[in-house]
Amino acid sequence: MSGLQRTCLNIGTLLPCTSRAKRSNGDSEYHYVSEAEFCHMISDEQFLFWHYDGDDVKGNAKYYGLTRDEVESGLGQYDHVLFSIGRSVAARFFKSRFPFSKTIDLYPESTEQLQRQVASRSGEAPQELQRRLSLFRKSENEHLSSFDTFILNVSGQVENAIEAVANLIGVSDVE
């Protein structure tokens, strides 16, 4: 997503909240909150969308969600907003609330590529890798009907994916 933001005008990224632990590589793709704070935000109806993604290998619940404030701020500030959260559940929900939106999935070229991608993230335990790959395989058919468009995310060819997304959202100033 950052590649698309660097090459196109007026595109913002929505940062979802999560209760999962921050990875050791210092990822900043989320607003990190405790499980208790996330549950409090749920009861306060702060989320436009949220889901529970099971427990991590340490038994901590992993919640993910997108707050109403984050979405409203992004839609008010940018011509296009991007976010990455969940797969088919988030896409279906977002499409139902914002029918004008385009849901795009950057789909891995193979399960092996996905495995390499997830394994390369610092802090991913082997059990978490297997859990995520299992979820990916189980949800593939359901997933296929949830998105408007799929873009094959070929390893080492991120520029092609950036150009394809830019073309889909009607941005013509990609360098």
Sequence and secondary structure as in RCSB ss.txt:
>XXXX:A:sequence
MSGLQRTCLNIGTLLPCTSRAKRSNGDSEYHYVSEAEFCHMISDEQFLFWHYDGDDVKGNAKYYGLTRDEVESGL
GQYDHVLFSIGRSVAARFFKSRFPFSKTIDLYPESTEQLQRQVASRSGEAPQELQRRLSLFRKSENEHLSSFDTF
ILNVSGQVENAIEAVANLIGVSDVE
>XXXX:A:secstr
 HHHHHHSSSEEE   EE S   TT   SSEE  HHHHHHHHHTT EEEEEEEEE TTS EEEEEEEHHHHHHHH
HH SEEE    SHHHHHHHHHH TT   EEEEES HHHHHHHHHHSTT  HHHHHHHHHHHHHHHHHHHTT SEE
EEE TT HHHHHHHHHHHTT     
